[in-house]
Amino acid sequence: MMEINKKNILEYEKKYDADYKPEDMLVEEEMKRLLKKQRYLRQKELVEIGGWKSKRPLRHYRSEENDDLTVQEITKFSFNTKSEKARIGCLLALKGVSWPVASAILHFAFPTKYAIMDFRVIWSLGWAKPPSYNFSFWQKYCKRMGGISKTNNLPIRTVEKALWKYSKEQQRSNSS
């Protein structure tokens, strides 16, 4: 488990940023900018965010089941509802969208509110990865990440990147 303090968070975020692929950074910046003014996604944007988070299900993101109208309607609803359960739950109806991908979509739409859920971040928090994700775990995760962000007066994304990088380094050195 990472010792979570502002100094460590900033140190590991810097390492994360040094390795961050320019094309991935571009997707993140473009999607945040787009979703600031356009409060829905189209299929091509779902494919971009989904591919940014997890490339394996790309064919599912591109599926006919995720046509533009369906993606627009589901994401409009998600971004406008006041119900947290409905907000993330409806995104899971999109083909190929898992809890981590849904969390990335929500982060891009609400960058100050949601962290991107990832098994590496969960590991760095000292938590066991659950056999399957659910709304209760999602709430616990959001509350913890928001608390760390607030306590250290840092953006949620900064915290998430630091915890991700810590796991990547520690798990590599532990397996060597």
N, C-alpha and C positions, 0 to 999 in steps of 0.2 A: 504494500500500500504506500502510496506517495505521501510524504509529509506535505500537507496542503497549507501553504502560506504564500503570500504575495511574491516573495523573492523566488521561490521554486516555480511558481506558475509562470512568471515572466521569463525565467531561464529556459524552461521547457517550451514555452510558446516560441521563443526566439529560435530554438533548434527545429521546431516543427516548421516554422516559416522558411528557414534556410533550405529545407528539403521539399517544400511545397511546389508542385509542378505549376508552371505559369498558366497552362491551359485549365487546370483545376481552379486556380485562383480567379481566372477570368470568368469561369462558369459561376462561381460563388458571387462575385461582384455583379455580374450581369443579372443574375436571377434576383438578387436583393434589390437592385435598382428597378428592374421590371415590376416586381411585386409591390413596390412602394406605391406605384401608380395604377397598375393593372391588378385587380384583386381576384385573379383566377389564373389558371394555367391552361394552355392548350397541350395537345399530345406532344408536340415537338419539345415543349419546355419540360413536360413530365419525363420525357426520354433523357433530356439533358441532366436534370436533377437526379433522376434514378441512376443514370450511368455514372454520374459523379460519385454517388454514394456506393453503388454496387453494380458492377458491370455484368455479372452473371445473368441477371434476369432481363437484359436489354430486349430480347425478343418478346418478352411479356409486356414490357412498357409500350412496345410498338404494335401490340396486338390490335386487331379490329375491335376487340371489346373495349379498348381505350380510345375510341374515336373522339374527335375534338369536342363534340357536344357533351358527351358523357364526362370527359375530363373537366371541361369548363363548369358544368353544373355541380359536380361533386366538389371541386375546389372552391367555387363561389360559396357554396353552402358551408364548407369547412371554415373558410376565412371570415364568414359573417356570423356564425352561430356563437352564442354565449356559453353553450354547453361544452365543457372540455372533453367529455366522453364522446359526444357527437363529432367534435372537431377532428379528433384523431381517428375515431372509429370509421367515419365515412371514407376517409382516404384509403383505408384497408380494403375497400370494395374495388379499388382500381387493380387491374390485373398486374401482378408482379410486385405490388407495393406491400412491403413488410413494415413492422413497427419502426426499425431504423430508417427506412426510406421515408416513411410518413413523418418521422421526426425531422428529417432534413428538409422536407417540403415546408413544414411548419416553421423551422428555423429561418428559412429564406423569406417567408411571409411575415414573420414576427421575430426578427433577429435579437431583440432585447428580452424576449420572453422565453424562448425554447432553446435548449441545447440539442445537439445532434446525438442521438443515442447510439452507442457503439460498445461492443464487447470489450474493447481496450479501455475505454473510460470506466466502464463498470469494474473491470479488474483493478484499475488504479484507485478506485474508491474503496477497495478492499471487500467488495461484494461478490458473492457467487453469482455467476450468470444463471438466471432461471432456466428451467427446461424449455419454457416458452414464455414469451412476453404477454402481458395483459395490462389492462387499464390501471390497476392498482400499482403495479410495478412502475408504469409510466409516470404516475403521479408522484411516487416516492422519488424517482429519478429527477423529475423536474424540480421538485422542492429542494432536493439536495444541491443540484447544480445552481439553482437560483440563490440558495443560501450562501454557497461559496462565492458566487459572483458578488453578492451584496456585501458580505463580510470583508472581502478584499478590494472592493470598489473597482472591479474589473468587468469587462464585458463577458457574458456567458460564453461566447465563442472563444475568447482567450483562455478561459478555464478549460473548456472542452479540448482545445488543441493541445494544451499542456499535459493534461491527463492522458490523452491519446499517445503523445510522444513518449511520455514516461513509460507507459506500458510497452510500447514498441522497443524501446531500449532495454528495459529490464527483462522482458521475456526473451529477447534475443540473447542477452548475456547469460541468463539462467539456463538456456537450452544448449549453450556452447560447452 
